[in-house]
Structure formats: C-alpha cells, structure tokens
Amino acid sequence: MSDSFGKKVRKLRQDQSLTLEDLAEKLETTKNYVWQLENKSPARPSGQLLLKIADIFEVSPDFLIDDSIKEESINQRHEALFRRIKNKNLSNEDIEKALKILDMLDD
C-alpha cells in the first residue's frame, strides 16, 4: 500500500470538513480505525474499503494507492465518475436522461 495513502485520505477528509467520526460513520467503521488508516504506514485497508473510500471522495482507487500520483488524471476522474454512476443502480430511463444531459454539454 502507498506510503502517502493516509496523507491523501486525511487531506480529502479535511477538504470536505469531515471529522474522523464523520468518515468512520460513512465507512461503517470506528474512529480509531480511520485514524489508523491515516497515520499507520503502510495502511492496509481491504479492497472493499479502498473502493468505499474512493467512492466517498469521488476519486479513483489508483489515486489513493499510487505514491507517484499527486493529482488525478482526467482518465482517473472518468473512472471515478463511471463507478459512482454504476453504484447508483440507475434505471434505463435514468441512464437515458443522464446521456441527454451529457449531450447538452457538447453544445
């Protein structure tokens, strides 16, 4: 796991004005465990928890675990967006509405 994982999680949490307790609640874990993720090096979250953290902060898992990535690329942002949409379990009608909204951005 990345040495900077905890620093990235802490920064994302603070940027959203979340406390350790707030993030723990969203992750359905304890404040102590979130503190360990942020401060213990290397952190060892499960794959499922890594995806959950990425979803909460709308970033790609790659961004969180790769020390060489200081800022997300456009492809990583797209991945985060698509994963977020997929997690919404949208109906076909809602997908069509979303596609129309995206089409309007081209104009």
ABEGO torsion letter per residue (X at the ends): XBAAAAAAAAAAAAAAGBBAAAAAAAAGBBAAAAAAAAABOBBBBBAAAAAAAAAAAGBBAAAAABAABABBBAAAAAAAAAAAAAAAGBBAAAAAAAAAAAAAAAX
